[in-house]
């Protein structure tokens, strides 16, 4: 992902995740803080069809939606998958599954022990197939409820 991709990324985010809006500043900050964890999926014609935002972070403490991080923790025990979004035409082609080894390599290189995410939009099954398991963290109940009733905090050891 490059800075010039942000308008297209924001458009994809608005289409795929309309119930979880985040400002451009959030996307720009993630890209500036950890560019290697911000990836785009382009069609053979070069049109963006998906993206992922990810970065090292604290364990069992996903950032709130639409919140700036200011800086990344050092050391960071977890690698947080902030967002993965694919337009409908790009789904079912295996792109998300192919991104996982790249993200896991980023996580290992950053010294993280696990990957973590909040599964929304009924995606927990997909993430389970990628090796993630639901982790019950009572302190996260209110934060998860801010997403939706089906949101699940999930982790995958590295």
DARA-V792648 format. One record per pair of residues at least 6 apart in sequence whose ideal C-beta (glycine too) atoms are under 6 Angstrom apart, sorted by the first residue. I is the first residue (numbers start at 1). J is the second residue. Records with the same first field share a line. If there is no record, write none. Layout:
I=J, J
This chain:
1=31, 38, 39, 40
5=40
6=27
8=48
9=27, 51
10=24
12=85, 87
13=85
16=85
20=65
22=66
23=66
26=66
29=68
30=38, 53
31=38
33=72
34=55
36=106
37=54, 55, 106
38=53
39=52
40=48, 51
41=49, 50, 90, 95
42=48
43=49
49=87, 90
50=85, 86, 90
51=85
52=84, 99
53=82, 83
54=81, 82, 103
55=80
56=72, 76, 79, 110, 112
57=76, 78, 80
58=73
59=77, 78
60=137
62=118
75=111
76=112
77=113
78=112, 114, 116
79=107, 112, 115
80=116
81=117
100=130
107=115, 158
108=158
114=155, 157, 158
115=156
116=155
117=154
118=151, 153
119=127, 152, 154
120=147, 151
124=152
127=154
131=156
132=154, 156
134=152, 154
135=153, 155
137=153
140=153
144=151
